[in-house]
Amino acid sequence: LSLSLSLSEHIYIVMFSLSSLQPSTTSRSYLPSYIYRTPHHRFSVSPPLPPHLPLAPSISHCHRRLRVRSLDAAQPYDYETQISDRFAKSTKLKIAIIGFGNFGQFLAKALVRQGHTVLAHSRSNHTDIAAKLGVSFFSDADDLCEEHPEVMLICTSIISTETVLRSLPLQRLKRSTLFVDVLSVKEFPRNLFMQILPSDFDILCTHPMFGPESGRDGWNGLPFVYDKVRVGNEESRVLRCERFLDVFAKEGCRMVEMSCAEHDRHAAGSQFITHTMGRVLEKLRLESTPINTKGYETLLNLVENTAGDSFDLYYGLFMYNKNAMEQLERLDLAFESLKKELFGNLHDVLRKQLFGKAEGLDVSEERPMLSKLPKNGPALPPPSETLRGQNN
Ligand code: NAP
């Protein structure tokens, strides 16, 4: 039996069950409870029942045996609940992921876990995987934009981004929408956003410097690069941008604010080189051995870390970062120079074997042969001529 009465400001609720009148009852849920509430507070009290509360005669005679308990269940009219709901809503975002592939799905998991509302749209149909992750998938970009997400998070491949961006029905979005990208190159999406998006939209360019492999066990300490390219002065816009960045800060990322141009300079010399080495080694089909050194394990890990990424991603790093070509050339030169050093030493040993005893030459004093030769210089005379010349 449950009675609920609302008395102007105060609400009194008496809950008890007839079975609780049995002395043998031990289960807590069977014990009668008395709750005293105001719209602002919740108490645990044991007062006598208010005189104006009618009690059924069959119960009143034994009410002294009733133990009064508080019940702390949140009710729909609970002020605290309403406040906390409002607070949660004010810190949560409605985020639309455009490009729901490998990385888009990886990010969605964290966004959903943090309580944000996540929508997604992609070229392929990812409805099933989206449902499993708690994401609403929209095959039609118009439908997605009509949901008025606060943030459009671009997770498409670098090389398809322009086509995808130009195909979005931007007119269906709210005018103050925040566009964010996570592309592994930064100047390219920055320029694209500035060129294509209406001036009302805010722009935040970001690069989480990790992926599904390297960030598998959490993002703590991993770098997150961002550039607030265009964020309006209104408080709501500033807060929205901060709330988005907070997603990564909360996961423990090392937040690095940096211009897109600076990012691309650093990334070509680090990330592009890493991916290139990973792909070169992958072509060697390295295998684990029973005597792996720590260094070799590092190489195997590098291959594992980079092999999972699509070739589109790697190609994008090369094509859409103007610094990448220079790095590739430097890599080429470094490899050639290393080979020269090796072959120079080898040449030295060979000369010793060929001429050392016969000529009594102290070849050990000589610098490596290759470094002495001028580029495209004349060919070495055959050994017999050399010997003849030196005998003269
Ligand atoms: P990706 O191969 O670079 O991109 C895959 C996504 O692009 C998929 O959603 C795919 O759509 C979409 N896409 C590819 N070609 C398309 C086309 N012609 N038209 C429309 N959509 C197309 O692989 P990813 O690893 O998921 O990377 C996504 C973005 O995140 C990239 O910009 C990458 O640079 C960046 N990022 C990746 C990592 C990482 O570790 N993977 C880390 C940081 C940043 P479907 O869903 O239809 O296949």
Residues whose N, C-alpha, C, O or C-beta is under 5 A from the ligand:
A	BS01	NAP	G99 F100 G101 N102 F103 G104 S122 R123 S124 C155 T156 S157 I158 S160 V164 V182 L183 S184 P208 F210 G211 P212 S310 D312 L313
